[in-house]
Amino acid sequence: GHRRKNWKVRKFVLRDDPAYLHYYDPAGGEEPLGAIHLRGSVVTAVEDMPDSKKYDADNILFEIITANDTHYYLQAASSAERTEWIRAIQAVARTGK
């Protein structure tokens, strides 16, 4: 959120039963602000995003496309973290309940 004004910083929790990626306000709060249903979703690295500045796309963006064709763009803290998130979400999308 500090680089793209319409993006927000969120805390994410990945669960496999059921297969959801819940997101929370990082300032606190027990209730999730929302959730992304991952069963049957596709996760890919994003190398270039329209309307993004160079510093937004330094190999840290990825996209989740849900089974009902909703697109979510997320930005990791580093390239290594992006790879970890992609692998973990792909595993849950395949095997989660």
Backbone as a chain_set.jsonl record, in Angstrom:
{"seq": "GHRRKNWKVRKFVLRDDPAYLHYYDPAGGEEPLGAIHLRGSVVTAVEDMPDSKKYDADNILFEIITANDTHYYLQAASSAERTEWIRAIQAVARTGK", "coords": {"N": [[0.788, -1.196, 0.0], [2.079, 1.19, 0.429], [3.4, 1.872, -1.853], [1.671, 1.742, -4.074], [-1.091, 3.633, -4.202], [-3.742, 2.758, -4.202], [-3.581, 0.23, -3.21], [-3.589, -1.974, -0.403], [-2.044, -2.801, 2.691], [-2.045, -6.008, 4.001], [-2.53, -8.705, 6.317], [-2.034, -12.109, 5.785], [-3.496, -15.346, 6.065], [-3.076, -18.656, 5.403], [-5.097, -21.42, 4.818], [-5.886, -24.922, 4.765], [-8.107, -26.475, 5.235], [-11.063, -25.41, 5.552], [-10.051, -24.723, 2.103], [-8.793, -21.802, 1.988], [-7.631, -18.429, 1.689], [-7.348, -16.245, 4.053], [-7.704, -12.788, 4.849], [-6.523, -10.079, 6.852], [-6.691, -7.019, 8.76], [-3.616, -5.525, 9.303], [-3.163, -4.078, 11.619], [-4.487, -5.24, 13.613], [-7.233, -7.116, 15.067], [-9.59, -9.659, 15.234], [-11.383, -10.768, 13.472], [-11.55, -11.789, 10.053], [-11.061, -9.64, 7.208], [-11.811, -10.488, 4.787], [-11.916, -13.257, 2.414], [-10.287, -15.537, 0.209], [-11.365, -18.021, -1.835], [-9.72, -20.955, -2.482], [-9.847, -23.492, -3.667], [-9.436, -25.162, -6.651], [-8.299, -22.958, -7.841], [-5.968, -20.908, -9.771], [-2.594, -20.045, -9.599], [-0.174, -17.688, -10.365], [3.015, -16.239, -11.173], [3.516, -12.768, -11.685], [4.968, -10.917, -14.088], [4.82, -8.525, -15.409], [2.704, -5.843, -15.048], [-0.095, -4.079, -16.172], [-0.135, -0.509, -16.087], [1.611, -0.353, -13.964], [4.36, 0.811, -12.057], [7.935, 0.695, -12.424], [9.153, -0.004, -9.932], [7.097, -1.364, -8.707], [6.9, -3.85, -9.85], [9.073, -5.548, -9.434], [9.655, -8.416, -9.734], [7.97, -9.434, -7.709], [5.252, -9.621, -7.679], [2.181, -11.489, -7.741], [-0.554, -13.484, -8.994], [-3.818, -14.582, -8.232], [-6.247, -16.56, -9.586], [-9.455, -17.343, -9.187], [-11.724, -20.2, -9.08], [-14.17, -19.243, -9.955], [-13.41, -17.249, -11.667], [-12.434, -14.833, -10.565], [-10.035, -12.319, -10.184], [-7.156, -11.797, -8.291], [-4.589, -9.678, -7.306], [-1.49, -9.794, -5.764], [1.216, -8.61, -3.757], [4.354, -9.608, -2.812], [6.909, -9.48, -0.232], [9.438, -10.03, -1.127], [11.267, -11.599, -3.842], [11.859, -14.259, -3.248], [10.005, -14.759, -1.195], [7.659, -14.477, -2.654], [7.802, -16.747, -4.307], [7.578, -18.771, -2.363], [4.955, -18.271, -1.382], [3.45, -18.743, -3.736], [3.965, -21.497, -4.225], [2.907, -22.645, -1.854], [0.199, -21.838, -1.967], [-0.582, -23.034, -4.382], [-0.395, -25.74, -3.677], [-2.396, -25.953, -1.709], [-4.624, -25.241, -3.253], [-4.82, -27.444, -4.899], [-5.054, -29.678, -3.14], [-6.473, -28.966, -0.873], [-9.439, -28.854, 1.197]], "CA": [[0.0, 0.0, 0.0], [2.892, 2.395, 0.488], [3.869, 2.19, -3.2], [0.487, 1.978, -4.912], [-2.031, 4.239, -3.258], [-5.008, 2.024, -4.126], [-3.308, -1.07, -2.613], [-3.584, -1.937, 1.048], [-1.25, -3.819, 3.366], [-2.896, -6.969, 4.698], [-1.94, -9.921, 6.875], [-2.705, -13.251, 5.166], [-3.394, -16.65, 6.72], [-3.426, -19.709, 4.457], [-5.681, -22.603, 5.462], [-6.202, -25.966, 3.784], [-9.368, -27.135, 5.544], [-11.242, -25.375, 4.104], [-8.986, -24.12, 1.299], [-9.016, -20.361, 1.906], [-6.612, -17.468, 2.076], [-8.041, -15.184, 4.774], [-6.875, -11.6, 5.04], [-6.831, -9.302, 8.05], [-6.044, -5.722, 8.945], [-2.391, -5.8, 10.052], [-3.173, -3.357, 12.892], [-5.14, -6.088, 14.611], [-8.591, -7.545, 14.773], [-9.718, -11.108, 15.184], [-12.218, -11.167, 12.338], [-10.951, -11.494, 8.744], [-11.728, -8.657, 6.354], [-12.321, -11.231, 3.647], [-11.266, -14.535, 2.15], [-10.2, -15.982, -1.181], [-11.552, -19.471, -1.908], [-8.604, -21.414, -3.302], [-10.078, -24.785, -4.324], [-9.551, -25.033, -8.095], [-7.743, -21.698, -8.336], [-4.683, -20.917, -10.465], [-1.698, -19.036, -9.044], [0.968, -17.475, -11.248], [3.848, -15.058, -10.986], [3.215, -11.684, -12.621], [6.216, -10.228, -14.41], [4.526, -7.175, -15.871], [1.304, -5.522, -14.797], [-0.448, -2.795, -16.779], [-0.212, 0.669, -15.213], [2.48, -0.439, -12.793], [5.652, 1.463, -12.171], [9.03, -0.272, -12.37], [9.385, -0.511, -8.581], [5.991, -2.23, -8.284], [6.931, -5.15, -10.512], [10.395, -6.153, -9.308], [9.536, -9.864, -9.514], [7.345, -9.752, -6.42], [3.799, -9.678, -7.829], [1.589, -12.731, -8.204], [-1.996, -13.398, -9.236], [-4.665, -15.735, -7.945], [-7.493, -16.573, -10.355], [-10.301, -18.337, -8.525], [-12.529, -21.071, -9.941], [-15.251, -18.452, -10.564], [-12.749, -16.26, -12.518], [-12.103, -13.582, -9.889], [-8.589, -12.114, -10.212], [-6.562, -11.083, -7.159], [-3.163, -9.395, -7.46], [-0.832, -9.62, -4.477], [2.623, -8.253, -3.827], [5.138, -10.17, -1.714], [7.984, -8.61, 0.241], [10.65, -10.334, -1.881], [11.093, -12.619, -4.865], [11.858, -15.558, -2.566], [8.721, -14.891, -0.5], [6.641, -14.702, -3.687], [7.904, -18.154, -4.694], [7.029, -19.557, -1.256], [3.502, -18.105, -1.384], [2.894, -19.416, -4.916], [4.015, -22.95, -3.989], [1.978, -23.006, -0.788], [-1.187, -21.654, -2.435], [-0.847, -24.065, -5.386], [-0.615, -27.003, -2.967], [-3.72, -25.899, -1.073], [-5.629, -25.221, -4.315], [-4.936, -28.813, -5.42], [-5.374, -30.725, -2.176], [-7.297, -28.477, 0.232], [-10.851, -29.255, 1.199]], "C": [[0.831, 1.261, 0.0], [3.424, 2.785, -0.884], [2.725, 2.508, -4.145], [-0.617, 2.443, -3.982], [-3.364, 3.499, -3.166], [-4.806, 0.595, -3.598], [-3.261, -0.912, -1.107], [-2.704, -3.059, 1.595], [-2.204, -4.707, 4.159], [-2.048, -8.103, 5.244], [-2.732, -11.082, 6.297], [-2.456, -14.516, 5.969], [-3.93, -17.687, 5.738], [-3.935, -20.921, 5.224], [-6.017, -23.644, 4.399], [-7.505, -26.698, 4.069], [-10.291, -26.17, 6.274], [-10.14, -24.573, 3.408], [-9.264, -22.633, 1.063], [-7.749, -19.6, 2.258], [-7.372, -16.313, 2.714], [-7.119, -13.985, 4.91], [-7.452, -10.708, 6.122], [-6.177, -7.931, 7.972], [-4.787, -5.971, 9.768], [-2.321, -5.089, 11.407], [-3.862, -4.163, 13.992], [-6.549, -6.429, 14.197], [-8.637, -9.045, 14.583], [-10.482, -11.598, 13.954], [-11.537, -10.841, 11.014], [-11.761, -10.437, 8.001], [-12.348, -9.339, 5.141], [-11.546, -12.517, 3.463], [-11.294, -14.823, 0.656], [-10.327, -17.501, -1.166], [-10.553, -20.026, -2.913], [-8.852, -22.718, -4.047], [-10.282, -24.55, -5.819], [-8.98, -23.74, -8.655], [-6.395, -21.919, -9.015], [-3.856, -19.771, -9.904], [-0.492, -18.921, -9.959], [1.74, -16.235, -10.838], [3.472, -14.033, -12.046], [4.516, -10.922, -12.847], [5.975, -8.787, -14.836], [3.037, -6.93, -15.702], [0.996, -4.177, -15.43], [-0.555, -1.699, -15.724], [0.652, 0.553, -13.962], [3.787, 0.288, -13.088], [6.738, 0.406, -12.009], [9.204, -0.851, -10.967], [8.249, -1.381, -8.066], [6.174, -3.661, -8.759], [8.278, -5.844, -10.424], [10.31, -7.62, -8.902], [8.945, -10.228, -8.157], [5.816, -9.78, -6.497], [3.363, -11.086, -8.224], [0.076, -12.577, -8.252], [-2.661, -14.713, -8.859], [-5.931, -15.56, -8.778], [-8.34, -17.705, -9.778], [-11.093, -19.15, -9.546], [-13.67, -20.303, -10.596], [-14.705, -17.224, -11.299], [-12.592, -14.876, -11.885], [-10.584, -13.483, -9.821], [-8.15, -11.289, -9.004], [-5.074, -10.901, -7.451], [-2.584, -9.114, -6.086], [0.641, -9.314, -4.702], [3.324, -8.816, -2.594], [6.235, -9.186, -1.327], [9.277, -8.828, -0.549], [10.331, -11.398, -2.925], [11.026, -14.014, -4.241], [10.536, -15.798, -1.843], [7.599, -15.133, -1.499], [6.636, -16.166, -4.091], [7.308, -19.059, -3.621], [5.51, -19.48, -1.236], [2.877, -18.864, -2.547], [2.865, -20.921, -4.69], [3.0, -23.388, -2.943], [0.524, -22.905, -1.257], [-1.529, -22.709, -3.492], [-1.131, -25.413, -4.717], [-2.003, -27.047, -2.343], [-4.827, -25.931, -2.131], [-5.863, -26.626, -4.883], [-5.51, -29.776, -4.39], [-6.274, -30.278, -1.026], [-8.752, -28.882, 0.083], [-11.756, -28.073, 0.999]], "O": [[0.335, 2.317, -0.395], [3.859, 3.922, -1.067], [2.812, 3.449, -4.933], [-1.025, 1.714, -3.078], [-4.051, 3.602, -2.15], [-5.765, -0.175, -3.543], [-2.932, 0.158, -0.595], [-2.637, -4.141, 1.014], [-3.061, -4.217, 4.894], [-0.988, -8.422, 4.706], [-3.963, -11.059, 6.31], [-1.362, -14.737, 6.487], [-5.077, -17.613, 5.299], [-3.29, -21.392, 6.161], [-6.385, -23.3, 3.275], [-7.969, -27.469, 3.229], [-10.29, -26.13, 7.504], [-9.392, -23.838, 4.053], [-9.889, -22.256, 0.072], [-6.91, -20.072, 3.026], [-7.971, -15.497, 2.014], [-5.908, -14.135, 5.068], [-8.665, -10.589, 6.292], [-5.232, -7.718, 7.213], [-4.874, -6.573, 10.838], [-1.508, -5.458, 12.254], [-3.813, -3.794, 15.165], [-6.999, -6.072, 13.108], [-7.823, -9.624, 13.863], [-10.25, -12.703, 13.463], [-11.001, -9.744, 10.852], [-12.98, -10.351, 8.146], [-13.294, -8.825, 4.544], [-10.643, -12.836, 4.237], [-12.205, -14.406, -0.06], [-9.507, -18.191, -0.562], [-10.542, -19.61, -4.072], [-8.119, -23.022, -4.989], [-11.194, -23.824, -6.214], [-9.163, -23.453, -9.838], [-5.765, -22.966, -8.859], [-4.354, -18.656, -9.751], [0.141, -19.922, -10.295], [1.194, -15.308, -10.239], [3.145, -14.395, -13.176], [5.091, -10.356, -11.917], [6.834, -7.927, -14.643], [2.211, -7.719, -16.161], [1.752, -3.224, -15.244], [-1.011, -1.941, -14.606], [0.441, 1.289, -12.998], [4.241, 0.356, -14.23], [6.464, -0.68, -11.498], [9.385, -2.059, -10.82], [8.426, -2.079, -7.067], [5.657, -4.59, -8.137], [8.591, -6.668, -11.283], [10.828, -8.017, -7.858], [9.358, -11.204, -7.531], [5.155, -9.947, -5.472], [4.072, -11.788, -8.945], [-0.498, -11.674, -7.643], [-2.144, -15.797, -9.127], [-6.606, -14.535, -8.686], [-7.978, -18.877, -9.874], [-11.121, -18.818, -10.731], [-14.103, -20.67, -11.689], [-15.44, -16.264, -11.531], [-12.615, -13.864, -12.586], [-9.914, -14.446, -9.446], [-8.701, -10.223, -8.73], [-4.383, -11.857, -7.8], [-3.115, -8.299, -5.332], [1.229, -9.71, -5.708], [2.927, -8.531, -1.465], [6.459, -8.187, -2.01], [10.114, -7.93, -0.635], [9.267, -12.015, -2.897], [10.226, -14.849, -4.662], [10.003, -16.907, -1.872], [6.684, -15.91, -1.225], [5.569, -16.768, -4.206], [6.603, -20.017, -3.942], [4.84, -20.503, -1.091], [1.876, -19.557, -2.364], [1.842, -21.56, -4.938], [2.31, -24.391, -3.126], [-0.284, -23.788, -0.974], [-2.645, -23.227, -3.502], [-2.019, -26.144, -5.155], [-2.702, -28.056, -2.435], [-5.855, -26.577, -1.929], [-6.974, -26.955, -5.297], [-6.36, -30.603, -4.721], [-6.785, -31.114, -0.282], [-9.224, -29.208, -1.007], [-12.977, -28.228, 0.973]]}, "num_chains": 1, "name": "protein.A"}
